[in-house]
Structure formats: C-alpha cells, structure tokens
Amino acid sequence: MSEQFGYGTRFYKTVSDDLKSILPDVKSFSPTNLKYMRYFYEMYPDAVICPQVEDELITDANRPQVGDDLQIIFRIPWGHNKIILDKCKGNSAKALFYIRRSI
C-alpha cells in the first residue's frame, strides 16, 4: 500500500498535528494510525454507518441495510484490523476470511 495517491511525506504528520490540536483528548491520530484508517477505508469502501441523529427519522423501509460481511468488520478490535490490513494488502475477500476466523 504505497503512497499511490501522491500524498507528500509530511501529509499524515500535518493532519495528525492538526487533529491533535483540535481534539487533544483523543489519542488515535498518529500519522501511522491515520494511514491505517485510509487503508481500512480503501479495503471496505462499501461499509455503511448510519448516522445516529437521523436514526429516528429513517423508517425500516428506507434504512440502509448493512450486509453481514460489513457488520463483522467492526466486531474485532482495531489492532486486529491493522494486522489483517497488513497481511491482506487490499484483498477484501482474504481480509473477511481472517476476520471471520477471528470472531
């Protein structure tokens, strides 16, 4: 997972510093963790998280349906997801196999 999108060498460091200054109590915004967040998004682009505020406004008929595969992604700890991202290098079918084995 190279820097294929042309992010500069200081991109993640700059974003990390900005987020840490805005959200000083949140400890999850290291440059490395931000890269893993991007890898996670790229691995599972169809993951849908329904906004909680709008939950009351969405009826069951038009509520987004998250497939079983997408639900299990969020059932394992972030550290496990990072290891799976490293091992699977963009192969979401392989990643889901390992996630199922982890649960």
C-alpha positions in Angstrom: 0.0 0.0 0.0 2.2 2.7 -1.3 1.7 6.4 -1.4 -0.1 6.0 -4.7 -2.3 9.0 -4.3 0.5 11.5 -4.2 0.3 12.5 -0.6 3.5 14.2 0.4 5.8 12.8 3.0 4.5 15.3 5.6 0.8 14.9 4.8 0.0 12.5 7.6 2.2 14.3 10.1 0.5 17.6 9.3 -3.0 16.1 9.5 -2.1 14.3 12.7 -0.8 17.5 14.3 -3.9 19.4 13.3 -6.3 16.7 14.7 -4.3 16.5 17.9 -4.6 20.3 18.4 -8.3 20.3 17.7 -9.0 17.1 19.7 -6.3 17.0 22.4 -8.1 14.3 24.4 -8.2 11.8 21.5 -5.1 9.7 21.3 -5.8 7.8 18.0 -4.4 10.3 15.4 -0.8 9.3 15.0 0.5 9.5 11.4 0.7 5.7 11.3 -2.8 5.3 12.6 -4.1 7.8 10.0 -2.5 5.7 7.3 -4.3 2.6 8.6 -7.6 4.5 8.6 -7.1 5.2 4.9 -6.2 1.6 4.2 -9.3 0.5 6.1 -11.5 2.8 4.1 -9.9 1.6 0.9 -10.3 -2.1 1.9 -14.0 -1.7 2.8 -15.4 1.2 0.7 -19.0 -0.1 0.9 -19.1 0.0 4.7 -22.2 2.0 5.8 -22.5 3.6 9.2 -26.0 5.0 9.7 -25.9 8.4 11.4 -27.3 8.2 14.9 -29.0 11.5 14.8 -31.0 10.6 11.8 -31.9 7.1 13.1 -35.2 8.3 14.4 -36.1 9.8 11.1 -35.3 6.7 9.0 -38.0 4.1 8.7 -37.2 0.5 8.4 -38.3 0.6 4.8 -35.5 3.0 3.8 -32.9 2.2 6.4 -29.5 1.3 4.9 -29.0 -2.4 5.1 -25.5 -3.3 6.1 -24.5 -6.8 5.0 -23.2 -9.4 7.3 -19.7 -9.0 5.9 -19.7 -5.3 6.8 -21.1 -5.9 10.3 -18.4 -8.3 11.2 -15.6 -5.9 10.3 -16.5 -3.8 13.3 -16.7 -6.7 15.7 -12.9 -7.2 16.0 -10.5 -4.8 17.8 -8.7 -2.1 15.8 -5.3 -3.7 16.4 -6.6 -7.0 14.8 -7.9 -5.0 11.8 -4.5 -3.4 11.4 -2.8 -6.8 11.3 -5.3 -8.0 8.8 -4.8 -4.9 6.6 -1.1 -5.6 6.6 -1.5 -9.3 5.7 -4.1 -8.9 3.0 -2.8 -5.9 1.0 -6.1 -4.7 -0.4 -7.7 -8.2 -0.9 -11.0 -7.7 0.9 -12.1 -11.3 0.4 -9.0 -12.5 2.1 -9.5 -9.9 4.9 -13.0 -11.1 5.5 -11.8 -14.7 5.7 -9.4 -13.7 8.5 -12.0 -11.6 10.3 -14.4 -14.5 10.3 -11.7 -16.7 11.8 -11.0 -14.0 14.5 -14.6 -13.9 15.8 
